[in-house]
Amino acid sequence: MRHLFLATAALAIAAPAAAAEPDYAAAVRADYKAELAAMFDWFHRNPELSFKETKTAARMAAELRKVPGMQVTENVGGTGVVGVLRNGSGPVILVRADMDGLPVEEKSGLPYASKARQVGVDGVEAPVMHACGHDTHITAMVGTAKRMAALKDRWQGTVVFIVQPAEERVGGAAAMVKDGLYKRFPKPEAALAFHVSSELAAGKVSASEGIQYSSSDSIDITVPGIGAHGASPHMGKDPVYMASQLVVALQGLVSREQQPLKPGVITVGSFHSGLKHNIISDEAKLQVTVRANDEAERARLIAGIRRVAKGIGELNGMPADRMPVVTVTEGTPTTINDGALARRLNATMVQALGAENVVPFEQKGMGAEDFAYLVEPDTGVKGYYFAVGGTPQATIDAAAKGGPPVPSHHSPLFKIAPEPAIVTGTIAMTAALLDLMKPGAGGSAGS
């Protein structure tokens, strides 16, 4: 995921300071000890890269098929899996969990650390790790499906469970939609998802009543040059020099052109050129990530990158057919929670988990999520995305006092406490579904 949590208004929820635990919470904990713990262990040991999640998808399809009444379809949008659980007439609610890992070599020291390697869709072999917690998400999905099947006397309607590929490449959700997710299967009125957070204490949840994640765009920039001897730079055009100018100039799009109170990020994550000390190469390549909190700013930044890149080429006297080439390779819009739905389900979280465990949402970075494609305005589907804590409070407290920092998402040191994260995520998601689908609640998501 591209990652996590501008401060938004604190949750204004009128509820008791302490809430009685749902009667199904004990069953969730029993499920964890009986099955989910071992399932999580297997998923963590066997991560797979985006759009290559064949073993993970097969395991998830098999686990969902064990749920009474579940109809399962595989290979949706690539390796995606869809499970449909019907229980009479009523609202249709979608639950999404992403399943891909990352090309990271795990150094967590965990006994179940991944040693997997895989060739990705880019043709490059790399070590693979669940360095973002997607193994937690899919395990909790199975736990949620089991509870919903066992609690059919408490709800009516249809739950659509989707196991989504390639969140890390922000391509899987769009691929499933393109493959007919909302045409081949019951179309939901609301879509729900959660992400485990290493920054949030285990047992706690947090959700915005507006923006939950920024947009993200991955941009490749090729800067052509004219090769020459390193001792005779006047005989060529140095792409390293031009690309270096570009790296600096791009920062002005945020620091000098962007409204100071509006967030945005341009980060150059990769810069490659040349093979030898004394050779001026004929090309440099940059890989850039761009983040924004609204679509107008997102478009302005991308257009600005194209303008600045062309300007660097012209500044250095490059011919018109040798200008820098800017290509947007993948991207996702902002993820916005439906306000009314979020207020309703945040109150549900208080009832299920206790007010002390529902934390006011704070966006601390500009991470992104392709869940946005499932709830874009033109879909008519309302979205609710929440964070579930994954790090023990003691670890967070120790880091605040100068101890080892809490490993971030996408770090080779990333690790969370799976039991409280999976149990909390399962209880929270089950509570949300039971609220939205209680008998007589049809068509009321977000009210």
Salt bridges, closest charged atoms under 4 A:
GLU21 OE2 - ARG29 NH2 2.84
ASP23 OD2 - ARG154 NH2 2.59
ASP31 OD2 - ARG147 NE 2.93
GLU35 OE2 - LYS146 NZ 3.14
ASP41 OD1 - ARG45 NE 2.47
GLU63 OE2 - ARG59 NE 2.79
GLU63 OE1 - LYS66 NZ 3.40
GLU74 OE2 - ARG65 NH1 3.07
ASP98 OD2 - ARG96 NH1 3.65
ASP98 OD2 - HIS134 NE2 3.27
ASP98 OD1 - HIS137 ND1 2.61
ASP100 OD1 - HIS134 ND1 3.13
GLU106 OE2 - HIS44 NE2 2.91
GLU125 OE2 - ARG117 NE 2.92
ASP135 OD2 - HIS44 ND1 2.65
GLU167 OE1 - HIS134 NE2 3.48
GLU168 OE2 - HIS134 NE2 3.37
GLU168 OE1 - HIS410 NE2 3.30
ASP179 OD2 - ARG184 NH1 3.27
GLU209 OE1 - ARG343 NH1 3.81
ASP217 OD2 - ARG298 NE 2.68
GLU257 OE1 - ARG300 NH1 3.48
GLU257 OE1 - ARG307 NH2 2.82
GLU283 OE1 - LYS285 NZ 3.57
ASP294 OD2 - LYS262 NZ 3.87
GLU295 OE1 - ARG298 NH1 2.90
GLU297 OE2 - ARG300 NH2 2.81
GLU330 OE2 - ARG2 NH2 3.46
GLU330 OE1 - ARG169 NE 3.86
GLU369 OE1 - ARG96 NH2 2.74
ASP370 OD1 - ARG96 NH2 2.90
GLU419 OE2 - LYS33 NZ 3.35
ASP435 OD2 - ARG344 NE 3.18
ASP435 OD1 - LYS438 NZ 3.45
